[in-house]
């Protein structure tokens, strides 16, 4: 019995010591940062899955309710306007277009600072029938962790310049 109490006390002291060290805090922060970077990266993957499958509902899971989306000189404000754009006007979502959306991995850029970050990626839309690239769009986004989920709060889309 005395030996069991000694083992329990030793285990409690060892566990408490690990949690209170500055290395443990740095490791926890690094793990959180990596987790956030991964979650932000999933926005790009979900975007391209939604575009490739014409799934507007899936696309809208990425946007904050009050997000803005700049396309050329037009600014869409709020989830309803953004949904309407994808459902009615966006080329990849049009029923007559059978496009697959791809992103060159080396062009993805992600930053994170607390509960805010940025995400840049390019969409290379390839026509399934011809195997030709039919459109290239760059998306530069601000993202934020809202109620535990990373969402797009603002986005600007444009045709990227060659060499970028």
PyMOL commands that set and color helices and strands:
alter all, ss='L'
color gray80, all
select helices_A, chain A and resi 2-20+22-53+56-60+78-89+91-93+105-107
alter helices_A, ss='H'
color red, helices_A
select strands_A, chain A and resi 63-71+74-77+99-102+109-113+116-127+133-146+149-158
alter strands_A, ss='S'
color yellow, strands_A
deselect
rebuild
show_as cartoon
